[in-house]
Amino acid sequence: MRRFFMSIAAAQGNLGDIEIRRTAVDYMRELGFRPVVFSGSMSAEYVDAFDWEPTDEVMDSGINFWRAILSDTVRRKRAVIVMAPGPAVLGASAASVVKHSLLVTVFAVLRMFGTRVLVLGRSIEVRSPMAAVPEKILVGVADVYAARDKRTCEYLRGKSRFYPDLAFGAGVSDGAKSAGRESARREIALLSLRHDRPVNYASLRSIQSQFSANGLDLMACCQVVEDDSHNREVAATLGIPYVGWDDDTTHRQQESAVRALYERAAVTVSDRLHVLILSARGGSIPVMSGSSSVPKLRDSLEPVLAPQASWMDDATGGSLNLGHDESARISRGMDSAAAELEDLRSRIKEAVMP
């Protein structure tokens, strides 16, 4: 059985990072490839959040990981390297530019020996034009370069192509479908905010009033462990219930808790990309929050769902559509995203299969 190689090392306590990496692993596994993954310093509990099989290989040693890649390359086993999905800041430091350049050079050499390179769910933030040069070379080296926002494609051009974020997965979950998507059958609204952004309580109280007028009780929840204390404070200030991430709660337990909430919520307000996507998969209407000057959410979501927004720099919170028509529109967008990801899977198959 052919192997593919990917790093799952990411931010500890971020369910969105796990979701997109798990999806990439599933895509390759369905094609008959066995995963060899690098976990680095990630905790055993984080690693356990993935659905591993007995024959899968999880390595915490970078040396052993690259030795396995070189072994398959030398023995002409047509190895496949999958770059872990997610954002990349190009030019954050001189050291990061050097590391990125070396990595792309290694990929180019391995490509000459028959190794396939897949870049999935990529998003770039360019802080220096020179730092973007290796990324443009990577676009040419990669067999597939799938970006999760059109801004990345417009900057890189070449073979780069836009696809929805991998977290869109198979669209709306079975649980959400069985529960029905009608907003009237759901009685809560959810709020989940990043810990590193300012909060406009006038805006939050305004949308809280809108939710209350529609018979919805606002709750707060946490999908990223770093956001826990911040969301706990927001919930206390607004006087609303909070489902947090306690110290003894595992990734799997927290994922189960928030997914259950998403399938109960009529609407979810967040400035976290994957909170909005996963809540939409649970049947909730996603509403973008945070600062309107930060493009991340709009870049990834507007081409797919064109969701509503309640920006923190608008004290009124904006007027939101919480009706069945909006729920149905989001559902259609989710189905469309799932179809586009099926096309990506077909492209991956064409690139890696003999």
N, C-alpha and C positions, 0 to 999 in steps of 0.2 A: 504494500500500500504506500502510495506517495505521501510525503509529509509536507506540511506548510508551517511557516515560522512567523510568529507574531509576538509582540510585547503586550502584556496586559497590565504592566506597571502604570499607575495613574494616581490621581488624588485619592488618598484613603478616605472612605466615607462619602463617596459620591455615586449614587445609584445610577445616574445618567451615564457616567463613564463605563460602568459595568454593563449596562444595557447595550450600548453601541459596540463594545468589544465582544460581548456574548453573541450578538447578531452576526458580526463578521466571522466568528468561529463557526457558527451554525451554517452560514453560507458555504464555507469551505468543506465542512464535514458532510454536507448533503451531496457534494460532488465526489465523495469517496476519499478525501484527504484526511490524514491523521494529524491533529495539532501538536506542535512543539512550541510551547509558549515560555516567554521570559517573565518571571514575576518579580525579580529584583528584591527589594526590601519590603514588598507588600506583606501584610499579615496573613497568617494561615486562614483566618476567618474571612478576609477579603477574597482570597483565592477560592475558598469553599463556596462563594456565592455563584460561581460558574458551575455549569452542569457537566462535570468531567466524566469520562469513561475510563475503564481500567487501563486501556492501552495508550491513553493520552500522556504526554510528557510535559511536566511543569518544572522549569529550571529556575533557580534563584541565582545561578552563577552566569554572568555575562560571558565568561570565557568558554564555559561548556556550551552555551547557546550558540555562539559563533562557530565553535568547533563543529557542532552538528550541521550547521549550514554549509560550512566548507566541505565537510565529509560528503554530504549529498551532492554538492557541486562537482567535486573531484570524481565521484563514482557515477556521474552522469545520471542521477536519479531525477533530474528535472524538478529541482526544489522550487517552491513558491514562497516568496516573502510577501507578507501583508503588512503594510504600514498601519499601525493602530489608528483608528479613526479619531477625529477631534481637532481642536484648534491648534495652530502653531504660530508663535510670535517670531517673526523673522527680523533679526537685528537687535534682539533684547540685550545682547552683550557680545563682545568680541569672541569670547570662548564659545558661545552658542553658534556663531557664524562658522567658526572653524570646525566644530563638531558636525554641523549640518553639511558642510562642504565635503568632509571626509566620508560621511555616510553616503551621500549621493555618488561620490567617486567609487566607493565599494560596490554600490548597487550597479553602477555602469559596468564595472569589471565582471561581476557575477552574471550580469545579463549576457555578456559575450560568451559565457560558458553554458548558456541554456536556461539559467534560472529565470523564473518569471517574477515580475514585481508588480504588485497591486497597491494602489493608493486609494483608500476608501474613506468617504465621509470627511474629507479634508476641508479646513477653513484656515485662511492665513490672515495675519495682521502684519503689514509691512511697515517697519519702522526705519528701514534704510533700503533704498533701491538696490544698492550693491548686495545686500543680504538676500535679496530675492533672486539673484542670479542662479544659485544652486537649485532653487525650487523650480525655476524655468527649465533648467537642465533635467530635473527629475521628471517633469511632464513629458519630455522626449524619451527618457529612459523607460518609464513605466509602461507596462502593457495596458493598464487601465488606470486613469486618474479621474476619480469621481469626487467632485467638490460639493459640499453641502450648501453653498450659497453662490449666487450668480456673480457677486462682486469678485470672488476668487477667480472664477472662470474668465471674467472680463479682463482681469489684470494679467493672468498667466497666458491665456489663449492657447494655441497649440492643440494638443489632444485632450486638454482638460474639458470635462463635461459636467453639467449640473445634474445632481440627483438629490431627492429629499434626504434628510438626515436618516441614518440607519435606525434611529429609535422609532421611526414611523412603522417599522416592522410590517406586520400583516394587517395593518389598519386597526379598526375598532375591535377590542377584545371580545371574545365569545361571551364573557360575563356581562359586558355592557350591552351586547345585542340581546341577550336573554332577558335582561332587566328592562329593556326598552330605552330609547334615547329621549323620550319626551321630557322636557324640563319640568313639567308639572308633576312628574312622578318622583322628582328628586327634591329633597328638602334642605340641603345645605349648600353653601358657597364656601370655597376654599381660598386661603391666602397663604402664599409661601414666597418669602423674599430673601434676596442675597444679603449676606452680612456686611458687605463692603460698599453699600449704596445708601445715600441719605433717604430718610423717610419723611413724607409729607402727610402728617396725620389729618390735615384738613381734607386732602384728597381721599384718604382711606375712609374717613367718617362719611364722606359724601356717597361713596359707592356702597358702604355698609347700609346707609339709609335706603338706597335703591334696592338692595337685596332684601331688606326687611319689608319694603313695600310690596315685593313680589313673593312674600311668604318664605324667604330663605334665611336660615340662620348662618351667620358667618363663623367659620372656624379657621384656625391656622394650623399648618403642618410643616414638616421638615423633610426634605429629600437629600440634603447635603449636610453632613454632621457639623461642618463649620458654621452653618446657619442656625444652629439650634438655639444658642443663647439669645441671638438677635430676634428670632421669631417668637421666642418665649416672652421677651420684653414687649414686642409689638402686641402680642395677644393680651398681655396684662394691661397695657395702656388702653387698648380698645375694649377690654372687658369681655373677651370671647374665649371659648375653649381652645385648647392647644394640644395637638398630638406631636410630641417631640421625639428626639432620638436620644434615649437614655444611655448611659455608659455601658450597661450590660446588655444592650440590644444589638444583635448581630445584623449584618447587611441583609441577610435573607428575611429576618423578622421585620426589619424596617420596610423593606420592599413590599412584603405582604400587607403591612399596615397601611401604607400610602396607596397602594393599588385598590384596596378595599374602600378607602375614602374617595378615590377618583370615580369609582363606580356608583357612589352615592351622591356625588356633587353635580349640581346643575351647571355650575360655572366655577372656573379656577382662575384667579388673578395671580400672576407671578412675573418676575424678571429673570427667572431661570428657564432657559430654553427647554431642557428636558422635563421639567415639571409640566410645562405647557403641552409638550408632545405626549407624554405618558398619560396626563389627565385627559387629553382628547381621545387617546386610545381607550380610556375608561368610560368614554361617553360624555365627558364634561365639556362645556363651551370654554375654550381658552381665551383669556384676555391678557394682552401684553401690559406690563407695568415697568417701573423704573424710569430712567431718563429718556426722553424722546431723541436726545442727541447721540445716544449710544446705538449704533446700527446693527448689533449682533442679532437681536430678535427679528427685526424687520428683514434683514438679509436672508435668514434661513426660513422664516415662516410665511412672509407675504407671498412669495411665488407659489406656495403650496396651499395655504389655508386662508390667506388674507384676513387674519383674525382682527377682532376689535382691540382697541387699546385704551387704557386708563393711565395716562402718564403721571408721574409724581410731580412734574412741573405744571400740572393743571389742577388748581385747587378744587375745581368742581368735580373732578373725577370723570367727567364726560358722561354722556347718556348712553347706556348700554342696552342692546337688544338681547333679551334673555328668553325669547320665544322659541316655539317649535321650528319656525322657519330658519332661524339661525342655527339651531341644533342640526337640522337636516342639511343645511349648507356645509357645515363643518364635517358631517358624516360623508358627504360626497367628496369633499377634499381629502379626507383620510383614505377613501377607496382609491382615489386617483394617485395619491402618494404611494400606496401599496403596489399599484400597477406599474408605476415608474420604477420602483425598486425591483420588481420582477424583471424588467428590462435590464437593469444593472446585473442581476444574477445571470442572465443570458450572456451578457458581455463577458462576465468573469469566466463562465464556462467555455466560451469560445477562446479566451486567452490562455487558459491553463490546460485544457484537455488536448490530447494528441490528435 
